[in-house]
């Protein structure tokens, strides 16, 4: 899993929606397979704590809110199909960005990369 993915807006939107769709399909297929037979149900009970942890980690509402970079301020774009909990994650992301001066840190890192490239070019 990536901590940061940098891409243009359209690609980012497609990536986020595709990832959420894949997680939903895996969750649905897993639930269907567990319900297929009594043996699968028993196996499902044995691995339920692990499956619950994975489901929690892959729930798309936990990853709601994307930074729009290239601006001097902070903008977090929340995704339209999220519930109140998902929206609260986006708000928390914005709070964390303010507290951790994320735009300034990104700007400093980009400047360092530019300076390193300039050194290589000359």
C-alpha positions as CSV (number, residue, x, y, z in Angstrom):
1,X,0.0,0.0,0.0
2,X,1.3,3.5,-0.8
3,X,1.4,6.3,1.7
4,X,1.3,9.0,-1.1
5,X,0.3,8.8,-4.7
6,X,1.0,11.9,-6.8
7,X,-0.9,12.2,-10.1
8,X,-3.1,14.6,-12.1
9,X,-6.7,15.0,-10.8
10,X,-8.5,12.8,-13.3
11,X,-6.0,9.9,-12.9
12,X,-6.2,10.3,-9.1
13,X,-10.0,10.2,-9.2
14,X,-10.0,7.1,-11.4
15,X,-7.4,5.5,-9.1
16,X,-9.4,6.2,-5.9
17,X,-12.6,5.0,-7.4
18,X,-11.0,1.9,-8.9
19,X,-9.3,1.0,-5.6
20,X,-12.6,1.4,-3.7
21,X,-14.4,-0.8,-6.2
22,X,-11.8,-3.5,-6.0
23,X,-12.1,-3.5,-2.2
24,X,-15.9,-3.8,-2.4
25,X,-15.7,-6.6,-4.9
26,X,-13.2,-8.6,-2.8
27,X,-15.5,-8.0,0.3
28,X,-18.6,-9.2,-1.6
29,X,-16.9,-12.3,-3.1
30,X,-15.4,-13.2,0.3
31,X,-18.8,-13.0,2.0
32,X,-20.4,-15.1,-0.8
33,X,-17.8,-17.8,-0.6
34,X,-18.0,-18.0,3.2
35,X,-21.8,-18.5,2.9
36,X,-21.5,-21.3,0.3
37,X,-21.1,-24.2,2.6
38,X,-21.0,-25.2,6.3
39,X,-17.3,-26.0,6.0
40,X,-16.7,-22.5,4.5
41,X,-18.7,-21.0,7.4
42,X,-16.5,-22.8,10.0
43,X,-13.4,-21.7,8.2
44,X,-14.8,-18.2,8.1
45,X,-15.4,-18.2,11.8
46,X,-11.8,-19.2,12.4
47,X,-10.4,-16.4,10.3
48,X,-13.0,-13.8,11.2
49,X,-10.7,-11.6,13.3
50,X,-8.2,-11.4,10.4
51,X,-10.9,-10.7,7.9
52,X,-12.4,-8.0,10.1
53,X,-9.0,-6.3,10.4
54,X,-8.5,-6.4,6.7
55,X,-12.0,-5.1,6.0
56,X,-11.4,-2.2,8.4
57,X,-8.0,-1.4,6.8
58,X,-9.5,-1.3,3.3
59,X,-12.8,0.6,3.9
60,X,-12.7,3.4,1.5
61,X,-14.3,5.9,3.8
62,X,-11.2,5.8,6.0
63,X,-9.2,7.3,3.0
64,X,-11.6,10.1,2.1
65,X,-10.1,13.4,1.3
66,X,-7.4,14.2,-1.2
67,X,-4.9,17.1,-1.1
68,X,-4.9,19.4,-4.1
69,X,-1.3,20.3,-4.5
70,X,0.2,23.3,-6.2
71,X,-1.7,25.8,-4.1
72,X,-0.4,27.9,-1.3
73,X,-3.2,27.0,1.0
74,X,-4.9,23.8,2.1
75,X,-7.6,22.2,0.1
76,X,-8.9,18.7,0.9
77,X,-11.4,17.3,-1.7
78,X,-13.9,15.0,-0.2
79,X,-15.5,12.4,-2.4
80,X,-19.2,12.8,-3.0
81,X,-20.4,9.3,-2.2
82,X,-19.1,9.2,1.4
83,X,-21.2,9.1,4.5
84,X,-20.7,11.3,7.6
85,X,-17.9,9.2,8.9
86,X,-16.1,9.4,5.7
87,X,-16.5,13.1,5.6
88,X,-15.2,13.3,9.2
89,X,-12.0,11.5,8.0
90,X,-11.6,14.2,5.4
91,X,-11.9,16.9,8.0
92,X,-9.4,15.1,10.2
93,X,-7.0,15.0,7.2
94,X,-7.3,18.8,6.8
95,X,-6.7,19.3,10.5
96,X,-3.6,17.0,10.4
97,X,-2.3,18.9,7.3
98,X,-2.6,22.2,9.1
99,X,-0.9,20.9,12.3
100,X,1.9,19.3,10.3
101,X,2.3,22.2,7.8
102,X,2.0,19.7,4.9
103,X,1.9,22.3,2.0
104,X,5.2,23.8,3.3
105,X,6.8,20.4,3.7
106,X,5.8,19.5,0.2
107,X,7.1,22.8,-1.2
108,X,10.4,22.3,0.6
109,X,10.8,18.8,-0.7
110,X,9.9,19.8,-4.3
111,X,12.5,22.7,-4.1
112,X,15.1,20.2,-2.8
113,X,14.4,17.9,-5.8
114,X,14.6,20.9,-8.2
115,X,18.0,22.0,-6.7
116,X,19.3,18.4,-7.0
117,X,18.2,18.2,-10.6
118,X,19.9,21.5,-11.4
119,X,23.1,20.3,-9.9
120,X,23.0,17.2,-12.1
121,X,22.3,19.3,-15.2
122,X,25.4,21.5,-14.8
